[in-house]
């Protein structure tokens, strides 16, 4: 894929009114989600759940791409159609999670670095053959006493940049995801400071590794108060601080920013996205790449039962449409009541 083609895919990923569904939960994560609705996580239940989501009628109105897990990109829905084809038929681009998850950094208690660079060139080639158009790699940054350290930020930025360069070489658009975790009692001020520091290191390292900025998407966390902070910032403050932080750190050459929801409730994630788009226009598209904030209400309605598929799909479609509206700054609480 030429640089021009990478740019075209990257722009399509953040097309007006659309965003990305993250359905790339690892085996451990999907097990925890399924535990919450008291069903067993096995190949059949995972396939049934993802089939329920991805065959929902009309989601292509608000979903441009879906990040898949390795198991999903290799399997098919009940009628035998491979998952990537199910998406392509709807005009939705299939993507793939390529990292192997975070591991402890020796000598740096409480800090992790993401693994998965070994053999990545070969995996990129294989995923491309399965129909993937883009990839994702998540770095995890924790806020705590004396952390994150500069070493942790450097190690994760280096891995993100190496991954991005390998993806672009192999014809996949990289989603670069430095997630600053919501966990902790830190203030929103502290979150802004850490997010800014992390993004500065990430973009300087992307430049060092000659990553083509026009052919990538950034997937950052929003600047929010720590989950256990007694003072929780309101919607407007989150939007203002997040956009300010991004304007200081993200070059306008990047086509789009697709936020992760990072444990926010479904409605909060939509409200925050809406508030940011209401402040526009911005140098880049301001979009979403949500997992739980799109899926949770549908998962709870589905409960692993075929009889509930229709109801769960209605709820999933509704969440997709709410976030599609938030892309224009046109979401409001009335939309939730109407549902």
N, C-alpha and C positions, 0 to 999 in steps of 0.2 A: 504494500500500500504506500503510495506516494505521500509526501507531506500534505499536499492539497487534499487528498482523500481523508487523511487523518483529521484535517481541519473541518471537512464537511461532516464527518461522523460526530466530532465533538460539538459542533454547532447544533446538529440534529438532536443530540442528547439533552440540550437545554433549550429546545424549541419553545416559542411563546406558549404559555398556558400548560406546559408539560414538565414532568420531572421523572425521576427514576425510582423504581421499586427495588429495594434491597431484599432479596429473598435468598440470601446466600448464608443462612445460619449454619454454623458448623454442627456436627452431630451432637456435641455437648449442649450447645445453645438451644437447638430445636427440642432436645429431650426436656430441658427446663421449661420451655414454652408448653410442651405437651403435658408435662407433669401438672402444670397449672390448670389444665382442663381434664386431668385424670385419665389420659389415654396413653397407651404404650407407644414409644417411638420405634418404629421398624420401617423397613423399606416400603411396605404397602401403605402405612398411615402417612408417611412423609410424601409419598407420591400423590395420594388422595388429597392431602391438604394443598399441595402446590398446584395440583390440577384444578381444584376448586378456585384458587385465586386467579390462575393464569388463563382460565377459560371464561372468566367473567365477561359478559357482553358489554362492550362499550368502553372498557378501560383504556383503550388506545386514544380516547379523547383527551386523557390527562397523563398517560404514562408513555414515555418515549423509549424506555429501555428497562430491562430487568437484570439485576445481578444474580447469577445462578451459582449454586454450589457444585463442586466437582461431580457429585452423585447425580444431580439433577440434569446437568448438560448431557450426561451419558444415557439417561433413561427416557421413557416415553409415557404418554398418558394412556388411559385404559383402552383407547381405540387403536393404539400402536403408533400414533404420531409422536416423533421425538419432541421433547420440550422446546428446543430451539426453533423447530418448524412451526409449532403452535404459535410462538411469538411472532416469527417472521410473517406468517399469514395475516396477522393483525396489523402489520406495519410497525411492530415493536422490535427494537434491537436486542438480541441476547448479549449479555455480558457475563463475566466469570470472575470469581474471587480466586486469586492466585497465591496469596500468602499462606504460610503454614502456621500462623498464630504467634502470639507473643511468648517469650521465654525470659526468665530472670537474667539481668546483667550481673555477671560475677563481680562482687566487690561494691555493688550499688544497691543496697537493700531497698525494696519497695519500687524498683524501677525495672522496666522490661524493654526488650527490643524485639521486633518482629522478624521471624525467620522465613526462609523460602526462596532465597536467591539461587541456591544450588539447583541446577537442572531447569531453571526457569525458561531459558531460551527454547529448550525442547518442548516444555509444556505450552508455551505461547503458540508454537507452531501447531501442536495438536489441537488446542482449543480453537484456533482459527479454522482448522478443518471441520470442527463441529459446528461452525457458524458464528462463533463469538465475534463481536465488533469492538468490544472494549473490555477492560479488566479493572480489578480493584485490589488495592493493598492498603491495609489499615495499620497505622502506627498508634501506640497507646501511650499517652502522657498523663501521669498522675500528679495531682497537686497535693503536697503534704509538707511536713516539717523539713525544710532544707531541700525539697525536691519540687520540680525537676532540676537535675543538675545539667550543666552545659554538656557534659559527656553524653547523657541520655538523649538530649535534643540532637546532638551531632550524629550519634549512631543511628537514630531513627530517620533523620533527614537523609543520611547517606544511603540507607537501605531503600527509602522511598525513591530517591533519584536514580539509583541503579536499576530498580524495578521499572521505573518510567522509561528510561532509555532503552531497556531490553524490549519492552512492549512496543514502543514506537518503531524500533528496528524490525520487529516481527509483524507489524501492521495492525496492532491493537491500540486503541486510545486508552491511556492510563488515567484512572481516577486516583488522585493522590489524596489519601485520607489521614491527616494528622489529628487524631481525636484527643482533645483535652477532656478527661473524664469529669463527669458531673459529681462523682462521689467525693464527699468531704464537707467540711464546715467552712470552707474558704468564702470570702466575700466576692462579689462580682468584680470589684476593682482588681483583686488578685487574679481572677480568671482572665481578665482583659490583659493584664501584664504578661501572664504565661502564654496566652494565645498569640500575642504579638511577638514575643520572643521566639516561639516555636515556628511561626510562619516566616519570620525573617531568615531563620537558619534554613528552612525548607527551600525557600526561593533562591537563596544564595547557592545552595548545593545543587539545585536543579540547573542553575546557570553553569556551574562548574562541570556538570555531567552532559552539558549540551542538549538538554531536553527542549524540544520544540514547544514553547508555551502555547502557541495557537492550536496545538493538537493534543491538549490535555484538559481535564476537568479537575477542579479542586473540591474536595469534600471535607469541609472543616466542621467543627462543633460551633455552636453559637456561644456568645459570651453571656453566661448566666451565673447566678449565685450557686454555690455548692449546695447539694441536696440537703445537707444538715445545717446550713447557715440559718440562724434565727431570722435574719432580714432577707426576704426574697424580693428581688428586683421585679418591677412591673414590666408589662409587655413593651411599653415605649422605651424604657431604659435599656432593655435587652436589645431591641432593634437599633437604637442609636449607638450603643457601645460596640455592637458587632460590626455595623457598617463602618464606623470610624476605624476600628482595628483593621478591617480588610482594606480600606482605602490607604492605610499606611503601609501595607505589606504586600498586597497582591497586584502585580502588574496588569494593566488594562489589556495586554495581549492575551490573557487567559479568557477564553470565550464564556466560561460560566462557573458559578459557584453553586454546588448542589449540597445543601446542608444535610448533616445527619441529625436524627432526632435525639439520640443519646439518652434515652430513658425519660424524655419529657412525655407528658400525656398526649394523646392524639390531638386534642383540641388546642393545647398550649403550643405544640409544634406548628400547627396551622396558623394560629394567631400571630406568632412571632414572624413567620414567613410573610404573612399578609402585611404586618406593620413595616417590615423592611422594604417590601415592594411599594408601599404607599409613600415611602420617602424618596423614591427614584426620580428620574432615571439614574442608573448606576453605570460604572464603566464596563461591567460584565453582567450577564444574565444572572438573576438571583433565583435559584430553583431549589428543589428538594431531592434527597435520595434517602427516603425513610424506610425503616424496617418495621419496628413496633408501632410507630405512629400511624402507619397505613394498615398494618395487619391485625393488631390486637383486638379491636372491636369485632372483626370478622371471625377471628380464631375463637373468641368466647361464644359467639353465636353458633358456630359450626359444631363444636364439642365432639368432633370425630364421627358424626352421624350423617349418613347420606341424605336423610330426610331434611336436614337443616341446610343443605348446600344452597338452595335458592335464597333463603333468608340471609345467609352469610355473604353471598355474592352481592346482594342489594346493599348491604352495609359497606362492603369493600368498595363498590362502585361509588357510593356516597362520599367516602373518605377521599378517594382519588379526585373526585370532582371538587370537593372543598379545597384541596391543595392546588388544583388547577386554577381555581378562582383566586386563591391567595397569590398566585404567580403574577396576577394583574393588580393586586391590592384591592380585590373586589369581594373578598370573603367577609361574611358577617354572621353573627350568632343566630340570626333568623334562619340561615341555611340549615343549622343543626335542628331547629324546631321543626322545620318543614319535613325533615327526614322521618 
